Amino acid sequence: MAPKVKFQDVSFEHIKSSDVLFVDLQQPTEGARVTTVDVGEMMGFPGQILARIDYEREILYGLTIQNATSFRRRLLWRYKMASVKSAIALLLAAIGAGLFIEEKNPIHLPPLRA
């Protein structure tokens, strides 16, 4: 079972020159098999959100959000979410649950659209 991570322990790093936002929950431990999965499509941000996970240990290490300025703007205008941190907390919960549930019991749902 994956260790619980408090949201206040989540680190955010926005690289302005490339407009990429790194959201780190925890650092991979020795021997971790980290896989990068495109989860943007299922969340309504195609090709924009990548999750770093370890399927074997069921650990979500973090997210990489490309074109972070556009992501923030879409959250505000389309989804009416003014807080990027609140939106990311929701994304982390949904992605964490969705990735591991789907791995154990594959179902194919259409992407979420507002």
C-alpha positions in Angstrom: 0.0 0.0 0.0 1.3 3.5 -0.9 2.3 5.7 2.0 0.0 8.7 2.7 1.3 12.0 1.5 0.1 15.2 3.1 -0.7 17.9 0.5 1.4 20.5 2.4 4.4 18.3 1.6 3.8 18.6 -2.1 6.4 20.7 -3.9 5.7 22.9 -6.9 8.3 24.0 -9.3 7.4 26.2 -12.3 10.2 26.5 -14.9 9.1 29.7 -16.6 11.5 29.4 -19.6 9.8 26.2 -20.7 6.5 26.8 -19.0 6.5 23.4 -17.3 5.2 22.8 -13.8 6.6 19.9 -11.8 4.4 18.7 -8.9 6.3 16.3 -6.7 4.7 14.2 -3.9 7.8 12.3 -3.0 11.1 11.2 -4.4 11.5 7.7 -5.8 13.2 5.2 -3.5 16.1 3.0 -4.6 14.9 0.2 -6.9 11.7 2.0 -7.9 10.5 1.4 -11.4 9.1 4.8 -12.4 6.8 4.9 -15.4 5.6 8.1 -17.1 2.0 7.9 -18.2 0.0 10.5 -20.2 -3.1 11.2 -18.1 -4.0 14.5 -19.6 -6.5 13.0 -22.1 -8.7 11.5 -19.4 -8.7 14.7 -17.4 -9.6 17.0 -20.4 -6.0 18.2 -21.0 -4.8 16.0 -23.9 -1.0 15.7 -24.0 -0.5 18.2 -21.3 -0.3 16.2 -18.0 2.1 13.3 -17.3 2.0 11.2 -14.2 5.2 9.6 -12.7 4.1 6.3 -11.1 5.4 3.0 -9.8 2.8 0.4 -10.8 4.3 -2.4 -8.7 4.3 -0.4 -5.5 1.2 1.7 -6.4 2.9 5.0 -5.7 2.2 8.2 -7.5 5.4 10.3 -7.4 4.1 13.4 -9.1 2.9 15.2 -12.2 4.5 17.1 -15.0 2.2 19.7 -16.5 3.3 21.1 -19.8 2.2 24.6 -20.9 1.4 25.5 -17.3 0.1 29.0 -18.2 -2.5 27.5 -20.5 -3.4 24.9 -17.9 -4.0 27.6 -15.3 -6.0 29.7 -17.7 -8.2 26.7 -18.7 -8.8 25.9 -15.0 -10.0 29.5 -14.4 -12.2 30.0 -17.5 -13.5 26.5 -18.3 -13.7 24.8 -15.0 -14.1 27.9 -12.8 -11.3 26.9 -10.4 -9.3 29.9 -9.3 -6.8 27.9 -7.2 -4.3 25.9 -9.1 -3.2 24.1 -5.9 -6.8 23.1 -5.2 -7.2 21.8 -8.8 -4.0 19.9 -8.5 -5.1 18.3 -5.3 -8.2 17.1 -7.0 -6.2 15.9 -10.0 -3.8 14.0 -7.8 -6.7 12.2 -6.0 -8.4 11.3 -9.2 -5.3 10.2 -11.0 -4.0 8.2 -8.1 -7.3 6.3 -7.7 -7.9 6.0 -11.5 -4.5 4.7 -12.5 -4.4 1.8 -9.9 -8.1 0.9 -10.2 -7.8 0.7 -14.0 -4.6 -1.4 -13.7 -6.4 -4.0 -11.6 -9.7 -3.8 -13.4 -9.4 -2.3 -16.9 -12.3 -0.2 -18.0 -12.3 2.3 -20.9 -14.2 5.5 -20.3 -14.3 8.5 -22.6 -12.2 11.5 -21.5 -13.8 13.9 -19.1 -15.1 17.1 -20.8 -16.8 20.1 -19.3 
